Amino acid sequence: MRGKKRQTGSECRRGCCTRRHFLASGAWNLGSLGLLWLLREEGLLQAAPSRPELKTKSYDLRPKPPHFQPRARAMISLWMQGGPSHLDLFDPKPALSKYKEYPGEVKYDDPAHASRRLLPSPWKFRRCGQSGMELSELLPHLGQVADQITLIRSMVTGVNNHGQSIRALQTGAVVPGRPTLGSWLTYGLGSMSQSLPAFVALIDPGQLPVLGVENWSNGWLPSLYQGTVIQPREPRIPNLHPPAHLKGKPQQLALDLLGKLNRRHMERHPGHLDLPARVASYELAARMQLAAHEALDISKESKATLKLYGIDDPATRDFGTRCLIARRLVERGVRFVQVYTQNQFWDHHRGIRKSLPAACRKVDRPSAALVLDLKARGLLDTTVVHWGGEMGRLPVIQYDEGPDRVGRDHNTYGFSMWLAGGGFRAGCVYGATDEFGHKAVENKVTHHDYHATLLHLFGLEHEQLQFERNARQETLTNGKPCRVVKEILA
């Protein structure tokens, strides 16, 4: 073109990008894009800020509709803290008597006091009920309800210590700070009673379980969804009743004024989630003055019921009382109740021949009574009963110091728990460990599978029960691969 100088090849390369230049310089940018994608997938990169919501979120305990028709409405979890020995209670292994040493790799928690010598169970197993479920002689009362339960023999968490495995089964992850199962259920479904807590923790008089209050924590869910602790001795709820001079009209006038002040304060501070949660707790406490006293009072139960739970026996009185209270609570609309044994009660590293029978004596009769009582009252069909701890035990001897001193180390690679009611199959045995009872080898059930299955019975899709936190949608199953174990559902 006239008046313009034609560009040479070198000038063209300096003034614009060649294909080679683009690929060479762009490789770093493409790698950066790939890194950003990976970080986003792992949840390590904060997502782009979303548009501000026009309406402030609010949370309450009013009943909420499930995602689909539920089978279960309430759950009672009997939490056996420490790790009951499945090899001596639920999972008979003749190979422990056939061989002297474990032939494979053993995943010890305490190698310093470990051995490879196998420890055959000192107790006999027998077939129970029409299902023929094999259970230990240490659990004679459970044997009477064998046809009502689902026994899972292939539980796995894979984290071989108490704290991490407790968190896995209670919260869905081994890291601290996440909401527990009871908090998720009350967040997703609310409460069936507005005069009692939605989530109740019935603690043992001996000690708090390992991790203490973490077991009923709401994590980063609003504090409205944390568990309410019921003390093991009277007064079970401290300061429940007002002083005599405040009862009646004076208290009601004070509460009305407090309610007005609280509502005014919340209007001035929208978006503060802990504030309405505290207000709701105070209002619930006022309503509980009558409802809680009645629910926790077992004196009006029949003599036959008290005997069924073992209230007449010092060995079972405490745990039986708490199991009976748990039934009374779900009968009155409480969503989730967890009954705990004390710290490390089932952690039998040493002296298992003495300590395991004592542990079974405490819980066997009341646990079976709970299933029988719920069934007799027509509540078992809609109430899940869970029995289990955070792990099982190894097939080899720990502390090889003579018959009365031996025990078993931790095992989270294959252990047992049982469930009843609420849509679980009756008289069902599911999964299997290897011939020595160390590792699950058939139909493994992870803690994520367990949670997905429970939520399913409550009419909740585990991927849809979400809470937005830091621009990320959190779930109980934590985005991990899992399945609803339909084979154990009725």
C-alpha positions as CSV (number, residue, x, y, z in Angstrom):
1,M,0.0,0.0,0.0
2,R,1.3,3.4,-1.0
3,G,2.8,5.5,1.9
4,K,3.3,2.6,4.2
5,K,6.4,0.5,4.7
6,R,6.0,-3.2,4.5
7,Q,7.0,-5.0,7.8
8,T,9.9,-7.5,7.7
9,G,9.6,-11.0,9.3
10,S,11.8,-9.9,12.3
11,E,9.7,-6.8,12.8
12,C,6.5,-8.8,12.6
13,R,7.8,-11.2,15.3
14,R,8.7,-8.2,17.5
15,G,5.4,-6.5,17.0
16,C,3.0,-9.5,17.4
17,C,3.0,-13.1,18.7
18,T,4.1,-16.1,16.6
19,R,2.6,-19.5,17.3
20,R,5.8,-20.6,18.9
21,H,5.9,-17.5,21.2
22,F,2.3,-18.0,22.2
23,L,2.8,-21.7,23.2
24,A,6.0,-21.0,25.1
25,S,4.7,-18.0,27.1
26,G,1.2,-19.4,27.6
27,A,2.4,-22.7,29.1
28,W,2.9,-21.0,32.5
29,N,-0.6,-19.4,32.3
30,L,-2.2,-22.8,31.4
31,G,-0.4,-24.4,34.3
32,S,-1.7,-21.7,36.6
33,L,-5.2,-22.3,35.4
34,G,-4.8,-26.0,36.1
35,L,-3.5,-25.3,39.6
36,L,-6.5,-23.0,40.3
37,W,-8.9,-25.7,39.2
38,L,-7.3,-28.4,41.4
39,L,-7.3,-26.0,44.4
40,R,-11.0,-25.3,43.8
41,E,-11.8,-29.0,43.5
42,E,-10.1,-29.7,46.8
43,G,-11.9,-26.9,48.5
44,L,-8.7,-25.0,49.3
45,L,-9.5,-22.0,47.2
46,Q,-12.2,-19.6,48.3
47,A,-14.8,-19.4,45.6
48,A,-15.7,-16.1,44.0
49,P,-17.9,-14.0,46.3
50,S,-21.6,-14.6,45.7
51,R,-24.2,-11.9,45.5
52,P,-25.4,-10.6,48.8
53,E,-28.6,-12.1,50.0
54,L,-31.5,-9.7,50.3
55,K,-33.1,-11.6,53.2
56,T,-31.2,-12.4,56.4
57,K,-31.0,-16.1,57.1
58,S,-32.7,-17.4,60.3
59,Y,-32.6,-20.7,62.0
60,D,-35.1,-22.4,64.3
61,L,-36.2,-25.9,65.6
62,R,-39.6,-25.9,64.0
63,P,-40.3,-29.2,62.1
64,K,-39.0,-29.1,58.5
65,P,-40.1,-31.3,55.6
66,P,-37.6,-34.0,54.6
67,H,-36.5,-34.4,51.0
68,F,-38.7,-37.6,50.6
69,Q,-40.9,-39.8,52.6
70,P,-38.9,-40.9,55.7
71,R,-38.9,-44.3,57.5
72,A,-37.4,-42.9,60.8
73,R,-38.4,-39.9,62.9
74,A,-36.1,-40.3,65.9
75,M,-32.8,-42.0,66.9
76,I,-31.3,-43.3,70.1
77,S,-27.5,-44.0,69.9
78,L,-26.0,-46.1,72.6
79,W,-22.4,-45.0,72.4
80,M,-19.9,-47.6,73.7
81,Q,-16.8,-45.5,74.0
82,G,-13.5,-47.3,73.8
83,G,-14.0,-50.0,71.2
84,P,-16.0,-53.2,72.2
85,S,-14.2,-56.4,71.1
86,H,-16.2,-57.7,68.1
87,L,-14.2,-60.9,68.2
88,D,-15.6,-61.7,71.7
89,L,-19.1,-60.3,71.1
90,F,-20.3,-60.4,67.5
91,D,-17.9,-62.0,65.1
92,P,-16.8,-65.6,66.0
93,K,-13.5,-66.7,64.5
94,P,-12.6,-70.4,64.8
95,A,-9.3,-69.7,63.2
96,L,-8.1,-68.0,66.4
97,S,-8.0,-71.4,68.0
98,K,-6.6,-73.2,64.9
99,Y,-3.5,-71.2,64.5
100,K,-0.9,-69.8,67.0
101,E,0.2,-66.6,65.1
102,Y,-1.3,-64.1,62.8
103,P,0.2,-64.8,59.3
104,G,-0.3,-61.4,57.7
105,E,0.5,-57.8,58.4
106,V,-1.0,-56.4,61.7
107,K,-1.8,-52.7,62.0
108,Y,-0.9,-52.1,65.7
109,D,-1.7,-48.9,67.5
110,D,0.8,-49.8,70.3
111,P,3.6,-51.9,68.7
112,A,5.7,-51.7,71.9
113,H,3.3,-54.1,73.8
114,A,2.1,-56.1,70.8
115,S,2.6,-59.7,69.7
116,R,1.7,-61.8,66.8
117,R,0.2,-64.6,69.0
118,L,-3.5,-65.0,68.4
119,L,-6.0,-64.7,71.3
120,P,-9.0,-67.1,70.9
121,S,-12.1,-65.8,72.5
122,P,-12.5,-67.2,76.0
123,W,-16.3,-67.0,75.6
124,K,-18.7,-69.2,73.6
125,F,-21.0,-68.1,70.8
126,R,-24.5,-69.4,70.2
127,R,-27.1,-69.0,67.5
128,C,-30.0,-66.8,68.5
129,G,-33.5,-66.4,67.3
130,Q,-35.0,-67.6,64.1
131,S,-32.3,-65.8,62.2
132,G,-29.6,-67.9,63.8
133,M,-27.5,-64.9,64.4
134,E,-24.3,-65.9,66.3
135,L,-23.7,-63.8,69.4
136,S,-21.5,-64.2,72.5
137,E,-22.7,-65.7,75.7
138,L,-21.7,-62.4,77.3
139,L,-24.8,-60.8,75.6
140,P,-27.7,-63.1,76.6
141,H,-30.3,-60.3,76.6
142,L,-29.3,-59.1,73.1
143,G,-29.7,-62.7,72.0
144,Q,-33.4,-62.4,72.9
145,V,-33.9,-59.5,70.4
146,A,-31.6,-60.9,67.6
147,D,-34.5,-61.1,65.2
148,Q,-35.1,-57.4,65.6
149,I,-31.6,-56.1,64.8
150,T,-29.2,-55.6,61.9
151,L,-25.7,-56.7,62.8
152,I,-22.9,-55.1,60.6
153,R,-19.7,-57.0,60.8
154,S,-17.7,-54.9,58.3
155,M,-17.5,-51.4,59.7
156,V,-14.3,-49.4,58.7
157,T,-13.0,-46.0,59.7
158,G,-9.3,-46.8,59.0
159,V,-8.0,-44.2,61.6
160,N,-6.6,-46.3,64.4
161,N,-7.0,-44.0,67.4
162,H,-9.9,-43.1,69.6
163,G,-10.2,-39.4,68.9
164,Q,-10.0,-39.6,65.1
165,S,-12.3,-42.6,64.9
166,I,-14.8,-41.0,67.2
167,R,-14.9,-37.9,65.0
168,A,-15.2,-40.1,61.9
169,L,-18.4,-41.8,63.2
170,Q,-19.8,-38.8,65.0
171,T,-19.0,-36.0,62.5
172,G,-18.0,-37.6,59.2
173,A,-14.3,-36.4,59.3
174,V,-11.2,-37.0,61.5
175,V,-10.5,-33.3,62.0
176,P,-12.1,-31.4,64.9
177,G,-14.6,-28.7,64.7
178,R,-17.4,-30.3,62.6
179,P,-21.0,-30.8,63.6
180,T,-22.1,-34.1,65.0
181,L,-24.8,-36.4,63.5
182,G,-27.4,-35.2,66.0
183,S,-26.7,-31.6,65.1
184,W,-27.1,-32.4,61.4
185,L,-30.4,-34.2,62.0
186,T,-31.9,-31.4,64.0
187,Y,-30.6,-28.8,61.5
188,G,-32.2,-30.7,58.6
189,L,-35.5,-31.7,60.3
190,G,-36.0,-29.5,63.3
191,S,-37.7,-30.9,66.4
192,M,-41.0,-32.6,67.0
193,S,-41.3,-30.9,70.4
194,Q,-41.0,-27.2,71.2
195,S,-40.9,-27.9,74.9
196,L,-37.9,-30.2,75.0
197,P,-34.4,-30.1,73.4
198,A,-34.1,-31.6,69.9
199,F,-30.8,-33.2,70.7
200,V,-30.0,-34.7,74.1
201,A,-26.8,-36.1,75.5
202,L,-27.2,-38.5,78.4
203,I,-23.7,-38.7,79.9
204,D,-22.2,-41.4,82.2
205,P,-21.7,-40.7,85.9
206,G,-18.2,-42.0,85.8
207,Q,-16.5,-39.7,83.2
208,L,-17.2,-37.8,80.0
209,P,-16.3,-39.9,76.9
210,V,-13.1,-39.2,75.0
211,L,-13.3,-35.7,73.3
212,G,-15.9,-34.6,75.9
213,V,-18.2,-32.0,74.5
214,E,-17.1,-32.6,71.0
215,N,-19.4,-35.6,71.0
216,W,-22.5,-33.3,71.0
217,S,-21.0,-30.2,69.4
218,N,-22.8,-28.2,66.7
219,G,-19.4,-27.3,65.1
220,W,-20.0,-24.4,62.8
221,L,-23.7,-24.9,62.5
222,P,-25.7,-22.3,64.5
223,S,-25.4,-23.1,68.3
224,L,-29.2,-23.8,68.3
225,Y,-28.3,-27.3,67.0
226,Q,-25.9,-28.4,69.7
227,G,-26.8,-31.2,72.1
228,T,-28.3,-30.5,75.6
229,V,-26.5,-32.4,78.3
230,I,-28.7,-34.2,80.8
231,Q,-26.7,-35.0,84.0
232,P,-26.5,-38.6,85.2
233,R,-27.7,-37.6,88.7
234,E,-30.3,-35.3,90.2
235,P,-30.8,-32.5,89.4
236,R,-30.4,-33.8,85.9
237,I,-30.9,-30.2,84.5
238,P,-29.5,-27.7,87.0
239,N,-31.4,-24.5,87.7
240,L,-34.4,-25.7,85.8
241,H,-36.9,-24.3,88.4
242,P,-37.1,-20.7,89.5
243,P,-36.9,-19.5,93.1
244,A,-40.2,-19.6,95.0
245,H,-40.6,-15.8,95.0
246,L,-40.4,-15.7,91.2
247,K,-42.8,-18.5,90.4
248,G,-46.0,-17.8,88.5
249,K,-47.0,-14.3,87.4
250,P,-43.8,-12.5,88.4
251,Q,-41.7,-14.9,86.3
252,Q,-44.1,-14.6,83.4
253,L,-44.0,-10.8,83.5
254,A,-40.2,-10.9,83.5
255,L,-40.1,-13.3,80.6
256,D,-42.5,-11.2,78.6
257,L,-40.4,-8.1,79.1
258,L,-37.2,-10.1,78.3
259,G,-38.8,-11.4,75.1
260,K,-39.6,-7.8,73.9
261,L,-36.0,-6.7,74.7
262,N,-34.6,-9.6,72.9
263,R,-36.7,-9.1,69.7
264,R,-35.8,-5.4,69.6
265,H,-32.1,-6.3,70.0
266,M,-32.3,-8.9,67.2
267,E,-33.9,-6.4,64.9
268,R,-31.0,-4.0,65.5
269,H,-28.4,-6.8,64.9
270,P,-29.5,-8.9,61.9
271,G,-27.4,-11.7,60.7
272,H,-25.9,-12.6,64.2
273,L,-26.7,-16.3,64.2
274,D,-25.6,-16.9,67.9
275,L,-28.0,-14.2,69.2
276,P,-31.3,-15.8,68.1
277,A,-29.9,-19.2,69.1
278,R,-29.3,-17.9,72.6
279,V,-32.7,-16.4,72.8
280,A,-34.3,-19.6,71.6
281,S,-32.4,-21.5,74.2
282,Y,-33.7,-19.2,77.0
283,E,-37.2,-19.5,75.7
284,L,-36.9,-23.3,75.5
285,A,-35.6,-23.4,79.1
286,A,-38.8,-21.6,80.2
287,R,-41.0,-24.1,78.4
288,M,-38.9,-27.0,79.8
289,Q,-39.8,-26.2,83.4
290,L,-42.8,-28.5,83.2
291,A,-42.0,-30.7,80.2
292,A,-38.5,-31.7,81.2
293,H,-39.4,-32.6,84.8
294,E,-42.1,-34.9,83.6
295,A,-40.0,-36.5,80.8
296,L,-37.1,-37.3,83.2
297,D,-39.3,-38.6,86.0
298,I,-39.4,-42.4,85.7
299,S,-41.3,-42.9,89.0
300,K,-44.6,-43.4,87.3
301,E,-43.3,-46.2,85.0
302,S,-44.7,-49.7,85.8
303,K,-42.8,-52.1,88.0
304,A,-42.6,-54.4,85.0
305,T,-41.0,-51.7,82.9
306,L,-38.5,-50.8,85.6
307,K,-37.6,-54.5,85.9
308,L,-37.2,-54.9,82.2
309,Y,-34.5,-52.1,82.1
310,G,-32.7,-53.6,85.1
311,I,-33.5,-50.6,87.5
312,D,-33.7,-53.2,90.3
313,D,-30.1,-54.4,89.8
314,P,-27.1,-52.2,90.9
315,A,-25.1,-53.4,87.9
316,T,-27.6,-52.1,85.3
317,R,-29.5,-49.4,87.3
318,D,-27.6,-46.4,85.9
319,F,-27.4,-47.4,82.3
320,G,-31.0,-48.8,82.4
321,T,-32.3,-45.5,83.8
322,R,-30.7,-43.6,81.0
323,C,-32.0,-46.0,78.4
324,L,-35.5,-45.6,79.9
325,I,-35.2,-41.8,79.9
326,A,-34.1,-42.0,76.2
327,R,-37.3,-43.8,75.4
328,R,-39.4,-41.3,77.3
329,L,-37.7,-38.4,75.4
330,V,-38.2,-39.8,71.9
331,E,-41.8,-40.7,72.9
332,R,-42.3,-37.0,73.7
333,G,-40.8,-35.7,70.4
334,V,-37.0,-35.4,70.9
335,R,-35.3,-36.1,67.6
336,F,-31.9,-37.5,68.7
337,V,-30.7,-39.0,72.0
338,Q,-27.2,-40.3,72.6
339,V,-26.5,-42.4,75.7
340,Y,-22.7,-42.6,76.6
341,T,-20.6,-45.0,78.5
342,Q,-17.7,-43.5,80.4
343,N,-14.2,-42.6,79.1
344,Q,-12.4,-45.7,77.7
345,F,-15.0,-48.1,79.2
346,W,-14.5,-50.6,76.4
347,D,-10.7,-50.0,75.8
348,H,-9.5,-53.4,77.0
349,H,-5.8,-53.3,76.2
350,R,-5.1,-55.4,79.3
351,G,-7.1,-57.8,81.5
352,I,-9.9,-58.3,79.0
353,R,-11.1,-61.5,80.7
354,K,-12.3,-59.5,83.7
355,S,-13.2,-56.1,82.2
356,L,-15.2,-57.2,79.2
357,P,-17.8,-59.3,81.1
358,A,-18.2,-56.3,83.5
359,A,-18.9,-53.9,80.6
360,C,-21.4,-56.3,79.1
361,R,-23.2,-56.7,82.4
362,K,-23.8,-53.0,82.6
363,V,-25.3,-52.5,79.1
364,D,-26.7,-55.7,77.8
365,R,-30.0,-55.9,79.6
366,P,-30.9,-52.2,79.2
367,S,-29.9,-52.2,75.5
368,A,-32.2,-55.1,74.7
369,A,-34.9,-53.7,77.0
370,L,-34.9,-50.5,74.9
371,V,-35.6,-52.5,71.7
372,L,-38.3,-54.5,73.3
373,D,-40.0,-51.5,74.9
374,L,-40.0,-49.4,71.8
375,K,-41.5,-52.3,69.9
376,A,-44.2,-52.9,72.5
377,R,-45.2,-49.2,72.3
378,G,-45.2,-49.1,68.5
379,L,-42.2,-46.8,68.3
380,L,-39.5,-49.1,66.9
381,D,-40.7,-48.8,63.4
382,T,-39.9,-45.1,63.4
383,T,-37.0,-45.0,65.9
384,V,-33.5,-46.0,65.0
385,V,-31.5,-47.7,67.8
386,H,-27.8,-47.8,67.4
387,W,-25.3,-49.7,69.5
388,G,-21.5,-49.5,68.9
389,G,-18.2,-47.7,69.5
390,E,-15.5,-46.1,67.5
391,M,-13.5,-49.3,66.8
392,G,-13.1,-53.0,67.5
393,R,-10.1,-55.0,68.7
394,L,-7.2,-57.0,67.2
395,P,-7.1,-60.8,67.1
396,V,-3.6,-60.9,68.6
397,I,-2.5,-60.6,72.2
398,Q,-1.5,-57.3,73.7
399,Y,0.5,-57.4,77.0
400,D,1.4,-61.1,76.8
401,E,1.9,-61.4,80.6
402,G,-0.3,-64.4,81.5
403,P,-4.0,-65.3,80.9
404,D,-5.4,-62.7,83.3
405,R,-3.3,-59.8,82.0
406,V,-3.8,-60.2,78.2
407,G,-5.8,-57.8,76.2
408,R,-6.5,-56.6,72.7
409,D,-5.2,-53.5,70.8
410,H,-7.3,-51.1,68.6
411,N,-8.8,-52.2,65.3
412,T,-10.6,-49.8,63.0
413,Y,-10.1,-51.9,59.8
414,G,-13.0,-54.3,60.5
415,F,-15.4,-54.2,63.5
416,S,-19.1,-54.6,64.4
417,M,-22.1,-52.5,65.4
418,W,-25.8,-53.2,65.5
419,L,-28.9,-51.2,64.6
420,A,-32.6,-51.8,65.0
421,G,-35.9,-50.2,63.9
422,G,-36.4,-47.1,61.8
423,G,-36.3,-49.1,58.5
424,F,-33.4,-51.4,59.1
425,R,-33.8,-55.1,58.3
426,A,-34.7,-57.3,61.2
427,G,-32.6,-60.4,61.9
428,C,-29.9,-59.4,59.3
429,V,-26.2,-60.0,59.4
430,Y,-24.2,-57.9,56.9
431,G,-20.6,-57.9,55.8
432,A,-17.6,-60.0,57.0
433,T,-14.1,-59.7,58.2
434,D,-11.2,-62.0,57.2
435,E,-10.9,-65.4,59.0
436,F,-9.0,-63.8,61.9
437,G,-11.3,-60.8,62.3
438,H,-8.7,-58.1,61.5
439,K,-9.9,-56.5,58.3
440,A,-13.3,-56.2,56.6
441,V,-13.2,-58.2,53.4
442,E,-16.9,-58.4,52.3
443,N,-19.4,-55.5,51.9
444,K,-17.3,-52.9,53.7
445,V,-19.3,-50.1,55.4
446,T,-17.4,-46.9,55.9
447,H,-18.5,-44.1,58.3
448,H,-19.6,-42.2,55.2
449,D,-21.8,-45.1,54.1
450,Y,-23.3,-45.3,57.6
451,H,-24.2,-41.6,57.6
452,A,-25.6,-41.6,54.1
453,T,-27.8,-44.6,55.1
454,L,-29.0,-43.0,58.3
455,L,-29.9,-39.8,56.5
456,H,-31.7,-41.8,53.8
457,L,-33.9,-43.4,56.5
458,F,-34.8,-39.9,57.8
459,G,-35.9,-38.9,54.3
460,L,-32.7,-36.8,53.7
461,E,-30.4,-37.0,50.6
462,H,-26.9,-36.7,52.1
463,E,-25.7,-34.5,49.2
464,Q,-28.6,-32.1,49.5
465,L,-28.5,-31.6,53.3
466,Q,-26.1,-28.6,53.0
467,F,-24.9,-25.7,55.1
468,E,-23.1,-22.8,53.4
469,R,-19.8,-21.9,55.1
470,N,-17.1,-19.7,53.6
471,A,-18.8,-19.9,50.2
472,R,-18.6,-23.7,50.3
473,Q,-21.6,-26.1,50.7
474,E,-20.8,-28.4,53.6
475,T,-22.4,-31.8,54.2
476,L,-22.2,-34.5,56.8
477,T,-20.6,-36.9,54.3
478,N,-18.1,-34.2,53.5
479,G,-18.2,-34.8,49.7
480,K,-16.6,-38.2,50.0
481,P,-17.6,-41.2,47.9
482,C,-20.3,-43.2,49.8
483,R,-23.5,-45.1,49.2
484,V,-26.8,-45.8,50.9
485,V,-26.4,-49.5,52.1
486,K,-29.8,-50.6,50.8
487,E,-29.0,-54.3,51.5
488,I,-29.6,-53.6,55.2
489,L,-32.9,-51.7,54.8
490,A,-36.3,-53.4,55.2
